[in-house]
Amino acid sequence: MNFIEIVKIEPYHAIRKWLSIKLIKTHFNPLFYIFQ
């Protein structure tokens, strides 16, 4: 299932989740988990 298909199913949740995953992958930071 690709990003576009997920967005069609549940847009807001999918975008937030996708951005969270992207953030973790690009800027891995322990503080992210503390302030999540």
JOBEL-V839400 format. One record per residue. RES is the residue in one small letter. SS is DSSP state (a for helix, b for strand, c for the rest). Layout:
BEGIN
RES/SS  RES/SS
END
This chain:
BEGIN
m/c  n/c  f/a  i/a  e/a  i/a  v/a  k/a  i/a  e/c  p/a  y/a  h/a  a/a  i/a  r/a  k/a  w/a  l/a  s/a  i/a  k/a  l/a  i/a  k/a  t/a  h/c  f/c  n/c  p/a  l/a  f/a  y/a  i/a  f/c  q/c
END
